[in-house]
Amino acid sequence: MNRLHLGKTTLSVHPLCLGGNVFGWSANEVESTAVLNRYFDMGGNFIDTADMYSEWHDGNVGGESESIIGNWMAARGNRDDVVIATKVAKSSRRQGLSADNIRLAVDESLARLKTDYIDIYYAHHDDNDVPLTETLTAFHELVVAGKVRYLGASNYTGERLAEALRISRELGISEYVVVQPLFNVIERSEYEGTLQNLCVSENISCLPYYSVARGLLTGKYTRDHFADSVRAEDIEETVDERSWAIVDQVAEIAQELNVSMSAVALAWLRAQGAVASPIASARVESQLSDLMELVTLTDAQRATLSEL
């Protein structure tokens, strides 16, 4: 069974982290449960969600994804066999990283997930309105209480992550040990450079989201056809000729290796410094076969994609 070790943690996870952002949105609970079952039965054990997923969907209030995952774990009785990551700060009901908000939000997430601990608890984004000391101390209290095992930072710059690490060490409290930035072979600026260099030097595992560029790197979109998808409009507005050139190259390499385009895109990510288990979501079971296909690119193939 494929497993990799996450940096400074004791966690052993599958090389594909299943994104829970579609649960309760483009996938209802029945469909989501089918995806979770298939992922777990194929050897997957790493699931990413957030307290605000998926409040943007009509009729939702946030927490739907966590509730679906919690119901699934309770039904399967497999809580100790999966690694659960969730987040705080972006829910409209629990905004920001104040100590009081973190304490309230974690208990609500635990209740929805039907568990008494969270494996990785992320700051969903940085919060310049709250001192880092307050945020980090509140997170540390959760670790001491056993509600959270490890801490992560999502959407942090390298400079702010470095500052957070400095404060944690000065206070002798729990540190951020994983990061979750937007990163894929098309969108690279948020991770490459200062943040990536820090992750490499500090042995902090990177778990990138939008790993297949909102589906653009799966092959379901072409210059002439945008698939009927909830993401299609956003992609169509931002894609440019450089993006299509990368898509074409991913498709060419996939054909050479006789694998899916998703597998190529994810293989490129895993070859980047400090990247561990990229995050990708599946609306239906059939999408998992491509996402969980593990391949290794040649140095030349990786370089060709990087140069584009």
Secondary structure by P-SEA (a helix, b strand, c coil): cbbbbccccccccccbbbbcccccccccaaaaaaaaaaaaaacccbbbbcccccccccccccaaaaaaaaaaaaaacccccbbbbbbcccccccccccaaaaaaaaaaaaaaaccccccbbbcccccccccaaaaaaaaaaaaaaccccccccccccaaaaaaaaaaaaaaccccccbbbcccccccccccccaaaaaaaaaccccccccccccccccccccccccccccaaaaaaacccaaaaaaaaaaaaaaaaacccaaaaaaaaaaacccccbbbbbbccccccccccbbbbbcaaaaaaaaac
